[in-house]
Every structure is written in structure tokens, then in C-alpha cells.
Amino acid sequence: MKTALVVDDSPYNRAILSSILRKKNLTVEIAEDGEKAIELFKKSDPDIVFLDYVMPKLNGVETLREIRKLKPSVITIIVTSISASEDVEEARSAGANGYILKPYTLEKIYSILRKFNLIEKTEK
């Protein structure tokens, strides 16, 4: 079974995204900040990580850089409500595989899961 790590300082956002991923039969780990995410990452070795951009302690890009040191091949998606082009470029240069804006749709999440072969290409 595939595993996802959802990192967001908002309990609501963590719950929503986790629910979406569980409905697609992914095991889901959750963290409320970058430091906890790195600890969980070491234990759970997820296939994909959804990182909120704005968080206390370590932001999403700082967390991404640390995660990339541990496992350069992990799929990482930055999730944010900020659409500034410099933030997108910073996330890409840090190694993000994708970037989605809040509020996101189910189809956007499913599209990412299909793109990285975490669900079947024909699955809706």
C-alpha cells in the first residue's frame, strides 16, 4: 500500500486532504509542522508528501529541502493559497514535483495521484 505524508498547520486542511487520500486507499501520516514532518518522514518513508507552504518553525520549502536530503526521489507537492511566481520558483528549485493552490479540487488531487502512479490511470 502506498503512503502519503500530509503536512499542514491547519487541522481542517490536514483532515480534508487526509480523507481524500484515504478514500484512494493510501495510508496517511499527518504532521502539523515541518519539524514533526521530518521526524515522521524518517519513520514512515512515504511515497508522496503534500507540504503546506506557510507553516511555523520550518516552512514548506525548508521542510522540502530537508526531506530531499533524506530521500531525493520522494514525490513532493507544495500546497498553498499563495500564488506568487517567486514562491512557485523557490518550490521548484528546491525540488518540488508539483504545486497546487488552495482551494483545490478532488480532480486536482486525483490527477496528481494518477500522474505519479499512486492510483490507476483510469480511476476517477
N, C-alpha and C positions, 0 to 999 in steps of 0.2 A: 504494500500500500504506500502511496506517495504521501509525503509530509510537507505541510506548509507552516511557516512561521509568520504570524501577523504581529506587527509592532506598531502600536499607536497609543498615544497618551489619553485618548478618549475611550472610555469604557463602551460607549454606544457604538463607535466605529469599529472597535475590536469585535464586538458581539455580532454586528451585521456581517462583516466580511468573513468571520469565522463560520457563521451559519451558512453562508453561500458556499464556502469551500467544503464544509462537511456534507452538504447535500450532493456534492460531486464525489463523495467517498474519499476525501483527503483527510488524513489525520492532521489536526491543527494544534499547534502550540501558540500561546499568546504571551506578549510582553508589553509592559506599559512604557518602557523607555529603552534607550539604546544599550545601556549597561546590562540590563536584565536580558535583552535580546542576545547579546554576545554570550552570556552565560548559558542561555537555553540553546543557542546555536551549537555550542560545543557538545552539549549532551544529546541533542536530537538529530543533528545532521540533516536538516530539511532539504527538500528538493527545490523549493521556491520560498523566497522571503518577500513579503509585502511590507515596505517601510514607509511610515508616515514621514514627511519631510520635516515638519516643525514639531520638535519634542524637547522636553527638558533634558539636561545633562548632556547627551550626545544627540545631535540632530540626525535625520535620516542618512545624509551623505557621509557624515562622520562614522556612523554605525556601519554603513555600506563598506567603507574603506577597511574597517577592522574585520568585517566578515570576509571580504575578499582576500585578506591575508591568510585566513584560516582555510578557505576553500574557494580558490579563484573561479571555479566552474559553476558555482551555485547561481541559479536564476534569481535575479533581484529586480523588484519592481518598486519604484518610488510612487507613493500615493499622496496627493496633496491638493489643497484648494488654491495654491499659488501657481499662477501660470507664467511667471516672469521668465523670459528666454534665458537669462543668465543662470537661473536656478536649474532649468532643464539642461543646459550645457554643463553645469557643475555636476549634476547627477550622471550624465552620460560619460563625462571624463573620469568620474570615479568608478565607472564600470557598470552602471545600471543597465539592465537589459530592456527596461521599459519604464514608462512614466504615465500615470493616469491621474486625471483630475477628478476631484470630488465635486459634486456628487457623481458617482459612476453608475453605470447601468449593469444589470446582470449580464447582458450580452458582452459588455466590455471585459468583464472578469472571465467569462467563459471563453472569449476569443483569446485571451492571454493563455488560459489553461490549454486550449487546443494548440496554439502556436508552439508551445513548449512540450507538447505530447504528454500532458498530465491528465487529459481526458481524451476520449476518442474524437477524431476529426469530425465525425458525423453527429456527435452528441450535442443536443441543444440545451 
